[in-house]
Amino acid sequence: MHRTKSRLLAPSRRGFLGGAGGLIGATALSGSRAFAQGQFPERNLSVTIPTAEGGGADRDARVFASVWKDHIGVDLEYEYYPGAAGQVGYEFYLDKEPNAYNLLFANLGPEVIMMVTQDTGIEVGQDIVYIQQTSSEPMAIWVGAESPIQTLQELVDLSMTRPVTVSTSRLPHPGSIGVLSLAEATGGQFTLVPYGGGNPTAMAAITQEVDASVLPFANPIALADQARVLGVFAETNVAPAESGDAPTVNQALGTSIPNFDSSRAWGVHKAAYDQFPDRIAILKETMQATLEDPAYAEAVKAAGLPTAFIDAGDEAVAMATAASMKELATKYRDLLSGA
Amino acid sequence: MELDAAGLTTLLLHSLSMWWVIIPAVVVGIVMGAIPGFAAHNTIIMLLPLTLAFDVDVALTFMVALYCASHLGGGIPAILLNIPGTGGAAATTLDGYPMAQKGQAAKALALSFVASVMGGLVTSLVTLFLLQYLARVGFYVRSVEMVVIMLFGLALIAAIAAEDMLKGLIAGAFGLMLGAMGADHIYATPRGTFGMLELFDGVPLVPALVGLFAISEALVMLESRGGSAKVSAGVTPTWKETFHNIFSSFRHWWLTIWTGMVGLLIGVLPGAGASIAAFVAYQQAQTFSRHPEKFGTGCEEGVVAPESANNGVTTGTLVPLLAIGIPGGSTAAVMMIVLQYHGVPFGPRLFMTEPLLAYGIIMSMFVSYVLMLFTVFPMARYLSTITTVPSCYMAPVIIAFTLIGAFAPRTFLFDIGIAIAFGVIGYVARKTGYHVAAILIGVILGPLLEKSFLLSMRISGNDPTVLFSSNISKVLWVLLILTLTLPAIMSRIKRRRTESLT
């Protein structure tokens, strides 16, 4: 309150001019420094985000970039290509010049599943290489704060009497597979309702248009009092304090459902990976330095996310995550694609 | 923070102290809103690196002011050139442009500005005091109810088609068919995309909008020698006339208030937006008008209703973000990025931790509209002269600007091609008596209607009776039936009375 009020009296205008001037100056300086060194990167990097602006991927990319730009020495420019569960973004990304200046910020789970279920012809490892995993979060099944459902067991009990509706961002999503596994393990009736994005999906649960929602864990955590987490598709709940000490799905039901999570990762064209190994090395090195930088943990915390989700997996880890998602997608392909 | 006299004074002073950021934002917003394709959302995205460098309250004030002003700006080309700057201004063309053609452009602009500012002022005040209650609207109006609301908008096709019902319905159906292109909402199966990736997300609205309206209008313009005003006498008013135009616009105060509230309520709903609000407001204003037959011919209420509604939406889209923590539209989503970037919590926690910032966003909106009032007078006087610019100069300028506008939102060259294709469709439609607005309504509302319908079906297990399952949906269905049948019943009664008198 005082912080905001004090701005009322003096420094806002100065802040405005200073901010604008500083931004121009910083851009000029960072450009000239990179140019003077004559090494990669010599100009800003372009980031393709295959979802809409303002979503979780956008948030996470910007949080990472806020620290990474100090390590890589240039700024990042964002382009958003939502549509067809991420396919539009991937196709457009693949059409860009493979020069390691064009990067993809991926949501590994849903996007790898999409590649399988929608017969895109895009192959991880042949077209795209994920070079660095930045975070990983489990899927969570949750209800709105005003929902009469208090526990996961109550939701499952309800599913025995009538089909329970569960909002999901899209059908090709690890959360959707989590719910299908839950149905398989309990014999309950669950209907997935895809809302085409995290925000409308969450809204459907809060307003109780649907009985429950399944989304990456950060979503209900960010909603705080508006959401009640019933279960987490993980071995342990890594953010108990932020989720009202929610149980894991297996703890709540005594099942042995596998973990379902989604990881954010930076991807590059396979052609760029092969042609510019030096550039890829710089990208990896600076990304790793960013993940180890305490400022990154601070930035994650400031965005309202648990630092427990930071998961600095290297290329091998990121590619292994993608491979396991592909396996899951193949198993549930018919249910997720309406085939 | 209490919203008592002291609290309100603090808020007002705080927002007024931001005048130095509101004024440039208003100017940028009006200009960008007036250029088809740019609008608030794209402009805010473009300026995001700058706004992220500001303090969070300065950044939010800047974005809010720009957002409000862009909706006011969107009405300018809609009236003067039959080219809506934003989707929300498409309904304004229906009566705004006929007024301009009659040499009443200055009057139409005054009506549009006053409706926009008044609608914005009223809805921001209502939101300030009733935020938590407005947030509840989303709890009662869901996919099922949205289906009926979309049908209200589609009902406008029938109204537009009054002169030639068959052609109107064909145009509307053609628009709906185009709107059905793209990946389906459940399984993301591509339909009618001809393998073109650029169409996977459906027909892009802005290129369709500028093509149907702007390019086709420019082509029609090239066939005439003069300006777009068929009556040029009195096109540039004196100051006295300008003041008269502006103050006489206030006599539509009641229509402005209730259509603004329609916009506010629709704006609160996730997935809805200014386009649907403006169409519904226009359609309802016509239904409840004493002279519905004058709509579409240059009727003042036909300008007031959509302009007030689309400004009501600006306030409404912020409600879910502030009250729940979920953005109600794409512009609000960008605002959320700024809040997150600065580590400011949003949703109800924002009111607990940063009440001055939370309420300040709404008050900034109010102050932006107050400051916009000062821009209204010179704009209402001088902008109308655009209608006297000879077509041979105006048409190329329109085509150049609108093609840039078509390219800007997604930066696809493909979208320029879409704009040209829709321009040709629009030109042929105009020449053959098919209404381009009916096509556009189909393109805009078709996908929204389909999405709401499919969600309702999915939730209910494909039970169509779900569409009548809630009390609100039943009331909305009754209102829709009345809306569609009342005009015909009333005109029949009127005719019988006239016949019995003679």
Interface residues (C-beta under 8 A of the other chain):
Chain A: M1 T4 K5 R7 L8 L9 S12 R13 G15 F16 G19 A20 G22 L23 A52 E53 G54 G55 D58 R59 R62 V63 S66 D75 E79 Y81 P82 G83 A84 A85 Q87 V88 E91 F92 M114 Q118 P163 T165 R170 L171 P172 T191 V193 P194 Y195 G196 N199 P200 A202 M203 A204 I206 T207 Q208 E209 V210 A222 L223 A224 D225 Q226 K301 A302 A303 G304 S337 G338
Chain B: M1 L13 H14 S17 M18 W20 V21 I45 P49 L50 A53 F54 D55 D57 V58 G138 F139 R142 S143 G182 A183 H185 I186 Y187 A188 T189 P190 L197 F200 D201 G202 P270 G271 P320 I324 G325 I326 P327 S330 A332 A333 V334 M336 I337 Q340 Y341 H342 G343 P345 G347 P348 R349 E354 P355 L356 L357 G360 R410 T411 K451 L455 R458 I459 G461
